[in-house]
Amino acid sequence: MRLHRPYDLIMRGHDREAPGAEVKDAGFATHFIPSSRLPDLERGILALGPSAADLAKVDSMLHSLEQPPAAGSGHSALLEWKLPLINAHFGLGSVGEVVASLQAAVDAAEGDGGNGSGSEAARAFLRDTLAAMRRGSPLSHAVTWEMLRRSAAGHLTLQQCLQLEFWLARRFVAGEADFLEGVRALLIDKDNKPRWRYGDVKQVPGVVVQRLFEPLPDEPPLFSGCMGVTAAGAHASRM
């Protein structure tokens, strides 16, 4: 299953939880079962016994526990009106273009007093999304964009995905990005006033972003031969 890339980007930059129905509609999940039915899910899995090896039977059981669609079209807000907005703004060529597009839409809605600019829910969604993008780390936005670009450019194996995120995490905790500053502002000093390395995503050098996707010096790959590690396999893999 391929995820809806613009939705993936917006949720990484948006400081809120996505409703379960939206997560399913976006392709992040195959089923949406409300938490109130988790005991039924556990009993259903146990009742399958050896039949749990039959994916069709598992799928049928999961479908039987899903929350029925709400009255109306049966779609979440994502498919009702959010997806066209997300595609229009987040389907552009760069994060800088995304932010500029959101800003223009918000300015236009404020300029006409909300008349002819879509529903109030749509206008609020655009305002909240722009505010979340402005609050977040420009460097992190640029890294997320590059990560999604790489994943969309070609099918990555599970090992390649794990390797990619491992190298990013290693660079982050080594202090080469804004992760540590975000932890300080949110969890340590709790001043909620992060001092990001760059004031705007347009200021983030591409070479800085690319460097974060490379292993640290003398860093062995997680898996042998994974993601074309340089130095002709000079490092032993961790697995």
C-alpha positions as CSV (number, residue, x, y, z in Angstrom):
1,M,0.0,0.0,0.0
2,R,1.3,3.4,-0.9
3,L,0.5,6.3,1.5
4,H,-0.9,9.6,0.5
5,R,2.3,11.6,0.4
6,P,0.9,15.1,0.9
7,Y,-1.2,13.9,3.8
8,D,1.9,12.2,5.3
9,L,3.8,15.5,5.1
10,I,1.0,17.6,6.7
11,M,0.6,15.2,9.6
12,R,4.3,15.3,10.3
13,G,4.1,19.0,10.4
14,H,0.8,19.3,12.2
15,D,0.9,19.1,16.0
16,R,-2.4,17.2,16.4
17,E,-3.6,13.6,16.2
18,A,-5.3,12.5,13.0
19,P,-8.8,11.1,13.4
20,G,-8.8,7.3,12.9
21,A,-11.1,7.4,9.9
22,E,-8.7,9.9,8.2
23,V,-5.8,7.7,8.9
24,K,-7.5,4.8,7.1
25,D,-8.7,7.0,4.2
26,A,-5.2,8.3,3.7
27,G,-3.8,4.7,3.4
28,F,-1.9,4.6,6.6
29,A,-4.1,1.8,7.9
30,T,-6.2,-1.0,6.3
31,H,-8.9,-1.0,9.1
32,F,-10.3,1.4,11.6
33,I,-11.6,-0.2,14.8
34,P,-12.6,2.1,17.7
35,S,-10.8,1.5,21.0
36,S,-14.1,0.5,22.6
37,R,-14.1,-2.7,20.5
38,L,-10.5,-3.7,21.4
39,P,-11.8,-6.5,23.7
40,D,-13.9,-7.8,20.9
41,L,-10.8,-7.7,18.6
42,E,-8.8,-9.7,21.1
43,R,-11.6,-12.3,21.4
44,G,-11.9,-12.4,17.6
45,I,-8.2,-13.1,17.1
46,L,-8.2,-15.9,19.7
47,A,-11.4,-17.4,18.2
48,L,-9.7,-17.7,14.8
49,G,-7.1,-20.1,16.2
50,P,-5.2,-21.8,13.4
51,S,-7.5,-20.0,10.9
52,A,-5.5,-16.8,11.7
53,A,-3.1,-18.0,9.0
54,D,-5.8,-17.3,6.4
55,L,-5.5,-13.6,5.7
56,A,-9.0,-13.5,4.2
57,K,-10.6,-14.7,7.4
58,V,-8.6,-12.2,9.4
59,D,-9.7,-9.4,7.1
60,S,-13.3,-10.5,7.4
61,M,-13.1,-10.5,11.2
62,L,-11.5,-7.0,11.2
63,H,-14.1,-5.7,8.9
64,S,-16.9,-7.0,11.2
65,L,-15.5,-4.8,14.0
66,E,-15.0,-1.6,12.1
67,Q,-17.0,1.4,13.0
68,P,-19.9,1.9,10.6
69,P,-19.7,5.1,8.5
70,A,-21.5,8.2,9.8
71,A,-24.7,9.3,8.2
72,G,-24.1,10.9,4.8
73,S,-21.5,9.9,2.3
74,G,-19.8,7.6,4.7
75,H,-16.4,9.3,4.2
76,S,-14.2,11.0,6.8
77,A,-13.6,14.8,6.5
78,L,-10.4,13.9,4.7
79,L,-12.2,12.7,1.6
80,E,-15.1,15.1,2.1
81,W,-13.1,18.3,1.8
82,K,-9.6,18.1,3.2
83,L,-8.0,16.1,0.5
84,P,-8.5,18.7,-2.3
85,L,-7.0,21.3,-0.1
86,I,-4.0,19.1,0.9
87,N,-3.4,18.2,-2.7
88,A,-3.6,21.8,-3.9
89,H,-1.1,23.1,-1.3
90,F,1.1,20.2,-0.4
91,G,1.4,18.8,-3.9
92,L,3.8,21.6,-4.9
93,G,7.5,21.3,-5.6
94,S,9.0,22.4,-2.3
95,V,8.2,23.2,1.3
96,G,8.8,26.9,0.6
97,E,6.1,26.8,-2.1
98,V,3.8,24.9,0.3
99,V,4.1,27.6,3.0
100,A,3.7,30.4,0.5
101,S,0.6,28.8,-1.0
102,L,-1.0,28.3,2.5
103,Q,-0.2,31.9,3.4
104,A,-1.8,33.2,0.1
105,A,-4.9,31.1,0.8
106,V,-5.2,32.4,4.4
107,D,-4.6,36.0,3.3
108,A,-7.3,35.6,0.6
109,A,-9.8,34.2,3.0
110,E,-9.2,37.1,5.5
111,G,-9.3,39.6,2.7
112,D,-12.8,38.7,1.6
113,G,-14.1,38.3,5.1
114,G,-14.6,34.6,4.6
115,N,-17.1,35.0,1.6
116,G,-16.4,32.7,-1.3
117,S,-13.4,31.0,0.4
118,G,-14.9,27.7,1.3
119,S,-16.5,26.6,4.5
120,E,-15.4,27.9,7.9
121,A,-14.0,24.4,8.7
122,A,-11.8,24.6,5.5
123,R,-10.6,28.1,6.4
124,A,-9.8,27.1,10.0
125,F,-8.0,24.0,8.7
126,L,-5.8,26.2,6.4
127,R,-5.1,28.7,9.2
128,D,-4.2,26.0,11.7
129,T,-2.0,24.2,9.2
130,L,-0.1,27.3,8.3
131,A,0.4,28.2,12.0
132,A,1.7,24.6,12.7
133,M,4.1,24.9,9.8
134,R,5.3,28.3,11.1
135,R,5.9,26.9,14.6
136,G,7.8,23.9,13.5
137,S,11.5,23.6,12.7
138,P,12.2,24.7,9.1
139,L,15.1,22.3,9.0
140,S,12.9,19.4,10.1
141,H,10.3,20.4,7.4
142,A,13.0,20.3,4.8
143,V,14.3,16.9,6.0
144,T,10.7,15.5,6.0
145,W,10.2,16.7,2.5
146,E,13.4,15.1,1.3
147,M,12.6,11.8,3.1
148,L,9.2,11.6,1.4
149,R,10.7,12.6,-1.9
150,R,13.2,9.8,-1.7
151,S,10.5,7.3,-0.7
152,A,8.3,8.3,-3.6
153,A,11.1,8.2,-6.1
154,G,11.4,4.4,-5.8
155,H,10.2,1.4,-3.8
156,L,12.3,1.0,-0.7
157,T,12.6,-2.3,1.1
158,L,11.9,-2.4,4.8
159,Q,15.6,-2.7,5.5
160,Q,16.3,0.4,3.4
161,C,13.5,2.4,5.2
162,L,14.9,1.4,8.6
163,Q,18.5,2.3,7.5
164,L,17.3,5.7,6.3
165,E,15.5,6.5,9.5
166,F,18.4,5.2,11.6
167,W,20.9,7.5,9.9
168,L,18.6,10.4,10.4
169,A,18.1,9.6,14.1
170,R,21.8,9.3,14.6
171,R,22.4,12.7,13.1
172,F,19.6,14.2,15.1
173,V,20.8,13.0,18.5
174,A,24.3,14.0,17.6
175,G,23.0,17.6,17.6
176,E,23.2,18.2,13.8
177,A,19.5,19.2,13.5
178,D,16.8,20.9,15.6
179,F,15.8,17.8,17.6
180,L,17.7,18.6,20.7
181,E,16.5,22.2,20.7
182,G,12.9,21.0,20.4
183,V,13.4,18.7,23.4
184,R,14.8,21.6,25.4
185,A,12.0,23.9,24.5
186,L,9.2,21.4,25.1
187,L,10.4,19.0,27.8
188,I,13.4,20.5,29.7
189,D,13.0,24.3,30.0
190,K,9.3,24.1,28.8
191,D,9.5,27.7,27.6
192,N,7.9,26.7,24.2
193,K,10.3,29.1,22.6
194,P,12.6,27.0,20.4
195,R,15.5,28.7,18.7
196,W,15.6,27.0,15.4
197,R,18.8,27.0,13.3
198,Y,17.0,28.7,10.4
199,G,14.2,31.3,10.5
200,D,12.6,30.1,7.2
201,V,12.6,26.9,5.2
202,K,13.9,28.9,2.2
203,Q,17.1,29.6,4.3
204,V,17.9,25.8,4.8
205,P,20.9,24.9,2.6
206,G,20.3,21.7,0.5
207,V,23.7,20.4,1.4
208,V,22.8,20.5,5.1
209,V,19.7,18.4,4.4
210,Q,21.6,15.9,2.3
211,R,24.2,15.5,5.0
212,L,21.6,14.4,7.5
213,F,20.9,11.4,5.3
214,E,24.5,10.2,5.4
215,P,26.0,7.9,8.1
216,L,28.2,9.4,10.7
217,P,31.9,8.8,10.3
218,D,32.7,5.1,10.9
219,E,29.0,4.3,11.4
220,P,28.3,0.7,10.3
221,P,25.1,0.0,8.4
222,L,22.2,-1.7,10.2
223,F,22.1,-4.4,7.5
224,S,24.8,-5.8,5.2
225,G,24.9,-3.9,1.9
226,C,21.9,-1.8,2.8
227,M,21.2,1.3,0.7
228,G,24.5,1.2,-1.1
229,V,26.8,2.0,1.9
230,T,30.0,3.5,0.6
231,A,33.5,2.4,1.4
232,A,32.8,-0.9,-0.4
233,G,31.5,-2.6,2.7
234,A,34.4,-1.4,4.9
235,H,32.0,-1.4,7.9
236,A,30.6,-4.6,9.3
237,S,26.8,-4.5,9.6
238,R,25.0,-4.5,12.9
239,M,22.7,-7.4,11.8
